[in-house]
Amino acid sequence: MRFLPGSTAWLAALCLSRVLGATWFVAYSAVLPLTQAAWALSGKEAGLIQSAFHLGYLTSLFIVGFLADHFGAKRTYVLTGIAACASPLLFVFFADGFWSAYWLHLLTGLCGGGTYTPVLALINEHVTQARRGRAMGFLIAGSSAGYAVCLAVAGLALTFTGWRGALGVVAALPIIAWVLSVVTLRQTPNSIHPRPAGESALAALPAVWRNRRGMLSIWGYSFHNWELLGMWAWLPAFMTAALLLSGSSIEYALLLTALTYAANIAGSIVGGTMADRWGRTQTILLWSSVSLFLSFTIGWLMALPIVLLVALACLYNFAGIADSSTHSTVLAESVPPHYLGVAYAVRSVIGFGVGVVSPVVFGWTLDLFAGQPHAWGMAWMTLGLGGLLGPLASWKLQRLR
């Protein structure tokens, strides 16, 4: 089968590849309650292992941004995907305590960046502007679907095996993703956008920093990431704790949490479609406000009936992801194409840098208020406080645009 660049089939295949490739991103979160007990981890240590992935991931995205500008997005995507396939297997076989898990999870993040920003660049190159927001929404929806698939697969696997076996099943999925991406991109040209004469690759860094629209987009995305990555790291553990209080099993808790991640799929598609129809920054402001409200409230509602708590968690995931694709679209439309990869790299360092910190702050807050009825409420509020500046940056960008 031939996949014409920019066609519906081409985009669908890339999104499916993203579904399978993104499963590893929340694999550790899926088994966090089990590994925390097995390795006697504190909340802070458990958060540090999750943050190690984000630290490696942001480093990878920074490097990959320069590689994509220099060697082309397609070539970078295909070659770096090999490392993204292999590294999760090392975690499965060799993680056996805090330090080994920390370094191996950092390695999986360090190997994973090539499967993300080069795909955004490919969509920007081959999909028309009128469809671009929705197309990026579908790609982000693929990530969200991958998170849901991971939790569902891990939950089912745990009924037959332990946490290591469940992670092994999840680790096989990125390998299938890489094979699918290679087949999909066979007919896609590897485009390299020439820099102005005499301009070095490093000159793109100050150029991005001087681009006011681009930097406002980057700051908005970064504070959005504080909230989003903290939520993704701790929502499975929070839902598991709430469901265990009601007498449910951990496998059932993971399956219900997978349902909340499935709401991300709808959020990405709806958010991208709204951005194309009603405006980029308007969409960001709407959904970031909803997400912030839930960050400040959901931790205090742990005793709600399970149906209502799951519904709130679904809305939280929906709102938290609904502006992600729009942030990516806005940045792509704010900087010249010859340093788009570097712009994504700068965004990754700042955005995922705060994403490294927020799960740790969340876990530290849980430790600080351990044993108290308001521990979860205080922990979730740290995500809301960190995310408050995101809508402000987007509002300034709206006025500028």
Secondary structure, DSSP 8 states (H G I E B T S, - for coil): ----TTSHHHHHHHHHHHHHHGGGGGHHHHTHHHHHHHTT--HHHHHHHHHHHHHHHHHHHHHHHHHHHHH-HHHHHHHHHHHHHHHHHHHHHH--SHHHHHHHHHHHHHTTGGGTHHHHHHHHHHS-HHHHHHHHHHHHHHHHHHHHHHHHHHHHHTTTS-HHHHHHHHHTHHHHHHHHHHHHGGGS--------TT--GGGHHHHHHH-HHHHHHHHHHHHHHHHHHHHHHHHHHHHHHHHHHTT--HHHHHHHHHHHHHHHHHHHHHHHHHHHHH-HHHHHHHHHHHHHHHHHHGGG-TTS-HHHHHHHHHHHHHHHHHTHHHHHHHHHTTS-GGGHHHHHHHHHHHHHHHHHHHHHHHHHHHHHTTTSTTHHHHHHHHHHHHHTHHHHHHHHHHHH-
